[in-house]
Amino acid sequence: MIDTLVTTDWLNEHLNDPDLTVLDCTVMIEPDGEGSFRRISGRANYDAGHIPGAGFADLTGDLSDITSALMFALPTPEAFCAAMGGLGVGAESRVVLYDSRMSMWAARVWWMLRWVGFDNAALLDGGQQVWVAEDRPLSTEQPATQAKQLNLSLRPELIADEAEVLAATKSGGATCLIDSLMDDHYRGDMTMYKRPGHIPGAINASAIALLDPSGRYLSQAELEARHQGDRDARTITYCGGGIAASSTAFIMTRLGFSDVAVYAASLQEWAANPNNPMALGGEET
């Protein structure tokens, strides 16, 4: 088994291991001029230079349900397994995932792999930005990939839906809700969704705050100080589209929290439903 977080030194040493699949999961986000944002495949970024031997995992393509009105909507588990198998991920593989910014996109793919029952995957700590900062080589070559079979052993409890989140808001704190967006978004000072604020009862733990200035995750002690509480309690992380929330869920899993789920549809679904309450400065709207 591979550790769930590996260093650039480790990857450089193991880059040519025959059972290792490395995947660039980058997505680019930019404002759309209407108060929201648009998603752009990271493929052009990948083509311009990626870690040697890495393939490209497209969260704007076959790793999402592109027929959904929601960005980054989960595909069916079967479709996801087929897509990952096409990228060379099989039952005997070890997988290292990275992106070019903040590791959140890589964390989303890591969480989806756990969702379908695959555990032998890791994030590259610091991603491509640390790899480049250390003057390690990039490649523009597309690797030859042999398709493999990724078997499905679904863990549905790793994904929360709207109904479970609504029940959590009425649970009196029995289920912990964690908002992984920045604090100004949590407070309602700004929003990219239908209504500002956060899901009632949620605490704010920004996923960006999990990283140091280099883009690496904070030390174990610093992360433990940020995430305390009952390791066995049901916990649901959310953000705007289940991306930053996956980074929070990744760290909480590493810290020993045993019942963590990601609300994959997050605020883009929740805030669009006028029947769902929102909290703004301590008040529900």
C-alpha positions in Angstrom: 0.0 0.0 0.0 1.1 3.5 -0.8 0.9 6.3 1.9 -2.0 8.7 1.1 0.4 11.7 0.9 3.8 11.4 -0.9 6.6 13.9 -1.3 8.3 15.0 -4.6 11.4 13.1 -3.4 9.3 9.9 -3.1 7.7 10.4 -6.5 11.0 11.1 -8.2 12.5 7.9 -6.8 9.5 5.8 -7.9 8.5 7.5 -11.1 9.4 4.6 -13.3 7.9 1.8 -11.1 5.8 -0.4 -13.5 2.8 -0.5 -11.2 2.6 3.3 -10.6 0.1 5.5 -12.4 0.6 9.2 -12.1 -2.3 11.5 -13.1 -2.6 15.3 -13.5 -6.0 16.3 -12.3 -5.8 20.1 -13.0 -8.9 22.2 -13.7 -8.6 25.9 -14.4 -11.3 28.3 -13.0 -11.9 31.9 -14.1 -14.6 34.5 -13.5 -17.4 34.6 -16.1 -18.1 38.3 -15.7 -21.5 37.6 -14.2 -20.6 37.0 -10.6 -19.9 33.3 -11.1 -17.1 31.4 -12.8 -16.5 29.0 -15.6 -14.6 25.7 -15.5 -11.8 25.1 -18.1 -10.2 21.8 -18.6 -6.5 21.7 -17.5 -5.6 19.8 -20.6 -3.8 22.7 -22.2 -1.8 23.2 -19.0 -1.0 19.5 -19.1 0.1 19.6 -22.7 2.4 22.6 -22.0 4.3 20.5 -19.4 3.5 17.8 -16.9 5.4 15.4 -14.6 7.1 12.9 -16.9 4.9 9.8 -17.4 1.8 11.4 -16.0 -1.6 11.0 -17.8 -4.4 13.5 -17.6 -7.6 12.9 -15.6 -10.3 15.3 -16.8 -12.8 16.4 -14.2 -14.5 18.5 -16.8 -14.9 15.5 -19.0 -15.4 11.8 -18.4 -14.7 12.0 -14.6 -17.9 14.0 -14.2 -21.5 13.7 -15.5 -21.3 16.4 -18.2 -25.1 16.0 -18.8 -25.9 17.5 -15.4 -26.6 21.2 -14.9 -24.2 21.0 -11.9 -20.5 21.5 -12.4 -18.4 18.4 -11.5 -21.5 16.3 -10.9 -20.6 12.7 -10.0 -20.7 10.2 -12.9 -22.1 6.8 -12.2 -19.7 4.6 -10.3 -19.5 2.3 -13.3 -18.6 5.2 -15.6 -16.0 6.5 -13.2 -14.4 3.0 -12.9 -14.3 2.7 -16.7 -12.7 6.1 -17.1 -10.1 5.4 -14.5 -9.4 2.0 -16.1 -8.8 3.7 -19.4 -6.2 5.9 -17.6 -4.3 2.7 -16.5 -5.7 2.3 -13.0 -6.4 -1.3 -12.1 -6.7 -3.5 -9.0 -3.0 -3.9 -8.7 -2.1 -0.2 -9.4 -0.6 2.4 -7.1 -1.8 5.9 -8.1 -0.3 9.3 -7.4 -2.6 12.3 -8.1 -1.6 15.9 -8.4 -2.7 19.2 -9.8 -1.1 22.6 -10.5 -2.9 24.4 -7.7 -3.8 23.7 -4.0 -4.3 19.9 -4.5 -8.1 20.2 -4.3 -8.7 18.7 -7.8 -6.4 15.8 -7.0 -8.2 15.4 -3.7 -11.6 15.1 -5.5 -10.3 12.3 -7.7 -8.7 10.6 -4.6 -12.1 10.8 -2.8 -13.9 9.3 -5.8 -11.5 6.5 -6.0 -12.2 5.7 -2.3 -16.0 6.0 -3.2 -15.7 3.1 -5.7 -13.5 1.0 -3.3 -10.0 1.8 -4.4 -7.6 2.7 -1.6 -4.1 2.5 -3.1 -3.9 6.2 -4.1 -2.0 9.2 -2.8 -1.8 12.9 -3.4 1.5 14.5 -4.3 2.2 17.0 -1.5 2.5 20.5 -3.1 1.6 19.2 -6.6 3.2 20.5 -9.7 4.0 23.9 -8.2 6.4 22.3 -5.7 7.8 19.9 -8.4 8.6 22.9 -10.6 9.9 25.0 -7.7 12.4 22.3 -7.1 13.6 22.4 -10.7 12.4 19.0 -11.5 11.7 18.1 -15.1 8.5 18.5 -17.0 7.5 16.6 -20.2 5.2 17.3 -23.1 5.0 13.7 -24.2 1.8 11.7 -23.9 2.5 8.4 -22.2 1.5 5.1 -23.7 -1.3 3.8 -21.4 -2.5 0.3 -21.1 -6.1 0.1 -20.1 -6.9 -1.9 -17.0 -9.9 -3.2 -15.2 -10.9 -1.2 -12.1 -13.5 -3.3 -10.1 -16.3 -1.6 -8.3 -16.9 -2.0 -4.6 -19.0 1.0 -3.9 -19.0 2.9 -0.6 -22.1 5.0 -0.9 -21.6 6.4 2.6 -18.7 8.5 1.4 -21.1 10.8 -0.6 -23.8 12.8 1.1 -26.9 14.0 -0.7 -29.2 17.0 -0.2 -31.6 15.0 1.9 -28.9 13.9 4.3 -27.6 17.4 4.7 -31.1 18.7 5.4 -31.4 16.1 8.1 -28.0 17.1 9.5 -29.2 20.7 9.9 -31.9 19.3 12.2 -29.7 16.8 14.1 -28.7 19.1 16.9 -25.1 18.7 16.1 -25.1 14.9 16.0 -23.8 15.2 12.4 -21.0 17.7 12.0 -21.2 20.0 8.9 -18.0 21.6 7.7 -18.0 24.5 5.2 -14.6 24.3 3.4 -14.9 27.7 1.6 -13.1 30.9 2.7 -14.5 32.7 5.7 -15.8 35.7 3.8 -17.9 33.3 1.7 -19.1 31.5 4.8 -20.1 34.8 6.5 -22.0 35.8 3.3 -19.9 38.8 2.4 -19.5 37.4 -1.0 -21.0 34.5 -3.0 -20.8 32.8 -6.4 -24.1 30.9 -5.9 -27.8 31.7 -5.7 -27.8 32.9 -2.1 -25.0 34.0 0.2 -24.1 32.4 3.5 -23.6 28.8 4.7 -25.7 25.8 5.5 -27.2 26.2 9.0 -25.1 24.6 11.8 -22.0 24.3 9.7 -18.6 25.3 11.0 -16.1 27.0 8.8 -12.8 25.3 8.1 -11.3 26.7 4.9 -9.5 24.1 2.8 -7.1 26.8 1.7 -6.0 27.2 5.3 -4.8 23.6 5.3 -1.9 24.5 3.1 1.4 26.4 3.7 2.7 29.1 1.4 4.5 26.5 -0.8 1.2 24.6 -1.5 2.1 21.7 0.8 -0.2 20.6 3.5 0.5 21.8 7.0 2.3 19.6 9.5 0.4 16.8 11.2 0.4 18.7 14.5 -1.0 21.9 12.8 -3.7 19.9 11.0 -4.7 18.1 14.2 -5.1 21.5 16.0 -7.5 22.6 13.2 -9.6 19.5 13.2 -10.5 18.2 16.7 -13.6 16.5 17.9 -15.2 13.0 17.9 -13.3 10.9 15.3 -16.2 8.5 15.0 -19.0 11.1 14.5 -20.7 11.5 11.2 -19.1 14.4 9.4 -20.1 16.0 6.1 -17.9 18.5 4.2 -19.1 20.8 1.5 -18.1 23.8 -0.5 -19.3 25.1 -3.8 -19.0 22.0 -5.9 -17.4 19.4 -3.8 -13.8 20.2 -4.7 -12.4 22.1 -1.7 -14.6 19.8 0.5 -12.7 16.8 -0.9 -9.4 18.3 0.4 -10.9 18.8 3.8 -12.2 15.2 3.7 -8.8 13.9 2.6 -7.1 15.5 5.6 -9.8 14.5 8.1 -9.4 10.9 6.9 -5.7 11.1 7.4 -6.3 12.4 10.9 -8.4 9.3 11.8 -11.9 10.6 11.3 -13.8 7.4 10.4 -17.2 8.5 9.1 -16.6 11.4 6.7 -18.7 12.2 3.6 -18.5 14.8 0.9 -21.6 16.6 -0.2 -20.6 16.5 -3.8 -23.3 18.8 -5.2 -22.6 21.3 -2.3 -23.9 24.9 -2.5 -24.5 25.0 -6.2 -27.4 22.6 -5.5 -28.3 23.6 -1.9 -28.4 27.4 -2.4 -30.4 27.0 -5.6 -33.3 25.3 -3.8 -35.4 28.1 -2.1 -36.7 25.5 0.4 -33.2 24.9 1.8 -32.3 27.3 4.7 -29.2 29.4 4.6 -27.4 31.0 7.5 -26.1 34.5 7.2 -24.4 36.1 10.2 -26.1 33.6 12.5 -29.6 34.0 10.9 -31.3 31.7 8.6 -32.7 33.0 5.3 
